[in-house]
Amino acid sequence: MDARSRRRTYLGALVAFFVVAVARLVVTVRRDGVEDAALWIALLVVALVVVVTLAVVVRRAGAVAAHVARLRPGALVVPVFTTAETLDQAAAAGAATTGIAALGGSPAALAVADGRVEVWVRREEAPRWVVRRVPGGVDETRAVYGSRETPALRVSDGVAAVTVVPAYRPLRATGGMVADDVPRAVRQIGLE
């Protein structure tokens, strides 16, 4: 099953869930009154909030990467989400930390070209900071991402660094499920 089929299946299941939930809510309200329907209403509201939040985050991740690709034609652009370490690394590099969530999860992008890795946050006109590409400077690590640790990509030149979660598949990356995305980013960005 390819990505497009999985997406259709996911959206189909989501629509089916909402249809069943709304039908169940209508039956419960007609039969038992509004008080007994409170659980279904709460479930629908929570599901709606989660779906809308994920949709916004995934869209923003793609928008940041597309923006960077327009500003850096020909550069390799890797969509990423920040980690808790990213905030400290930005401060250590003397870069602004606005827009970088303290526990990670902010959409960002890395632009790789001319022996350097540029760290882009939001849809700004310039990178926040730059890390030189050096031999052995790109590796797989673990980083704080929300309330847990997850595999992450670390780029360091000995002076500046950045630790992020690759988001080649942004919906999966929002949950920290980046199985083969980190090794892929290491291969693409590394000099080895």
C-alpha positions in Angstrom: 0.0 0.0 0.0 1.6 3.3 -1.1 1.3 6.6 0.8 -1.6 7.9 -1.3 -3.6 4.7 -0.6 -2.8 4.9 3.2 -3.9 8.6 3.2 -7.2 7.7 1.5 -7.8 4.8 3.9 -7.0 7.1 6.9 -9.4 9.8 5.6 -12.1 7.2 4.8 -11.8 5.8 8.3 -12.0 9.2 9.8 -15.1 10.1 7.8 -16.7 6.8 8.7 -15.9 7.4 12.4 -17.6 10.9 12.2 -20.6 9.5 10.4 -21.1 6.7 13.0 -20.4 9.1 15.9 -22.9 11.7 14.7 -25.5 9.0 14.0 -25.0 7.6 17.4 -25.3 11.0 18.9 -28.6 11.7 17.2 -30.0 8.3 18.3 -28.8 8.9 21.9 -30.3 12.4 22.0 -33.7 11.2 20.6 -33.9 8.2 22.9 -32.2 9.3 26.2 -32.0 13.0 26.1 -29.1 15.4 26.0 -27.4 14.4 29.3 -26.6 10.9 28.0 -25.2 12.4 24.8 -22.5 14.4 26.6 -19.9 11.6 26.2 -20.4 11.5 22.4 -20.3 15.3 22.2 -17.1 15.4 24.1 -15.6 12.6 22.0 -16.5 14.4 18.8 -15.1 17.7 20.0 -11.8 16.1 21.1 -11.5 14.2 17.8 -12.2 17.3 15.8 -9.6 19.3 17.8 -6.9 16.6 17.2 -7.7 16.3 13.5 -7.6 20.1 12.9 -4.4 20.5 15.0 -2.6 17.8 13.0 -3.8 19.2 9.7 -2.5 22.7 10.6 0.9 21.4 11.8 1.4 19.1 8.7 0.4 22.0 6.4 2.8 24.4 8.2 5.7 21.9 7.9 5.2 21.7 4.2 4.8 25.5 3.9 8.1 26.1 5.6 10.0 23.6 3.4 8.3 25.0 0.2 9.2 28.6 1.3 12.9 27.6 1.9 13.0 25.8 -1.5 11.8 28.9 -3.2 14.5 31.0 -1.5 17.3 28.4 -2.0 16.8 26.9 -5.4 19.0 24.0 -6.0 19.6 23.3 -2.3 18.6 20.1 -0.6 15.7 21.1 1.7 14.8 18.8 4.6 11.5 19.5 6.4 11.9 19.0 10.1 10.3 19.6 13.5 12.3 21.2 16.3 13.3 19.3 19.5 13.8 20.7 23.0 17.5 20.8 22.2 16.9 23.0 19.2 15.9 25.9 21.5 19.2 25.7 23.5 21.2 25.3 20.3 19.6 28.4 18.8 20.4 30.4 21.9 24.0 29.1 21.9 24.4 30.2 18.3 23.1 33.7 19.1 20.0 33.2 17.1 16.5 34.3 18.0 14.4 31.7 19.8 11.0 33.0 19.0 8.8 30.4 17.3 10.8 27.5 18.6 8.6 25.5 21.1 10.4 24.7 24.4 9.6 21.0 24.1 10.0 20.8 20.3 7.4 20.3 17.6 7.8 23.6 15.7 7.9 23.3 11.9 11.2 24.2 10.5 13.5 23.3 7.6 17.2 22.6 6.9 18.7 23.9 3.6 21.9 22.1 2.6 24.2 23.8 0.1 27.7 25.2 -0.2 29.2 23.2 2.7 26.7 24.4 5.2 23.4 23.6 6.8 21.0 26.5 7.2 18.4 26.3 10.0 15.1 28.0 8.9 12.2 28.5 11.3 8.8 29.8 10.2 8.7 31.5 6.8 11.4 34.0 7.4 13.6 35.6 4.7 16.9 34.3 6.1 18.0 31.3 8.1 18.2 31.7 11.9 21.7 30.2 12.1 24.1 28.1 10.1 26.1 24.9 10.9 29.1 24.1 8.7 29.2 20.6 7.1 32.2 18.8 8.5 33.2 15.1 8.2 31.5 13.2 11.1 29.3 16.2 11.9 26.0 14.5 11.1 24.7 11.7 13.2 21.7 10.0 14.7 20.8 10.7 18.3 17.9 10.8 20.7 16.2 14.1 21.6 13.3 15.3 23.7 10.3 15.7 21.5 7.2 16.7 23.5 6.9 14.4 26.6 9.2 11.7 25.3 12.6 11.0 23.6 12.6 10.0 20.0 15.3 9.3 17.3 16.6 12.6 15.9 19.1 14.1 13.5 22.1 16.1 15.0 24.3 18.3 12.8 27.3 19.9 14.5 30.5 21.5 13.4 32.0 21.8 16.9 30.8 25.4 17.3 27.2 25.4 16.2 24.7 22.6 16.2 21.1 21.7 15.5 19.0 18.7 16.6 15.8 18.1 14.8 13.2 15.4 13.9 13.1 14.9 10.1 9.6 15.3 8.7 9.8 13.7 5.2 6.4 12.3 6.3 5.1 15.1 8.5 2.0 13.3 9.8 4.1 10.4 11.1 6.8 12.8 12.4 4.3 14.7 14.6 3.9 11.5 16.6 7.7 10.9 16.7 7.5 7.9 14.3 10.5 8.6 12.2 11.9 5.1 11.8 13.9 5.3 8.6 13.7 9.1 8.2 16.6 9.8 10.5 19.1 7.5 8.7 17.8 9.0 5.4 18.6 12.5 6.6 22.0 11.4 7.9 22.8 10.0 4.4 21.6 13.1 2.6 23.3 15.7 4.8 26.4 13.9 5.8 29.7 14.2 3.9 30.7 10.6 4.2 
